Amino acid sequence: MALEQGQRAPDFSAKNDAGKEISLSGFRGRKVVLYFYPKDDTPGCVKEACSFRDDVRKLAAKGAVVVGISPDSVESHKKFRKKHGLNFSLVSDAGNGVSKAYGVWKKKNFMGKEFMGVERTTFIIDEDGMIKKIFLHVNPEGHSIDVLNCLESV
């Protein structure tokens, strides 16, 4: 069942790129930009991550913290974060449990091959843990600006 705006965001607990266990409930009192992406260090994912990196101060000024999630390992996230100077946490969803809870683990098709993977999706979650906005089928180019503009009304 797909999540909708106005619903409570599913809580989760998973390791970030530093190997530290974090949870959504640990961010209560702050807005969270929770973005799901398919794979570390691929072209679209680099564009999206770097746009959030470049706009993280503006997002923070709106009271938001950025958290990226993909199925990659803690070690992969650590390398990705360092290589691109990312200034926010990346969460390892190695078992895809968080992606499934958020409804972004889907059947995909690439070059005629079907497989399961993360559909690029962003959730804006308010200070009380409620979903305020869902961006589906995200275009990584300039996505952080769309999120920033949306935070003005959240």
BELLINPE-V201695 format. One record per helix or strand of 2 or more residues. SS is the DSSP state (helix for helix, strand for strand). FROM is the first residue (numbers start at 1). LEN is the number of residues. If there is no record, write none. Layout:
BEGIN
<<SS | FROM | LEN> <SS | FROM | LEN>>
END
This chain:
BEGIN
<<strand | 13 | 4> <strand | 21 | 3> <helix | 24 | 4> <strand | 31 | 6> <helix | 43 | 19> <strand | 64 | 7> <helix | 74 | 11> <strand | 89 | 4> <helix | 97 | 5> <strand | 105 | 6> <strand | 113 | 6> <strand | 121 | 5> <strand | 130 | 6> <helix | 143 | 9>>
END
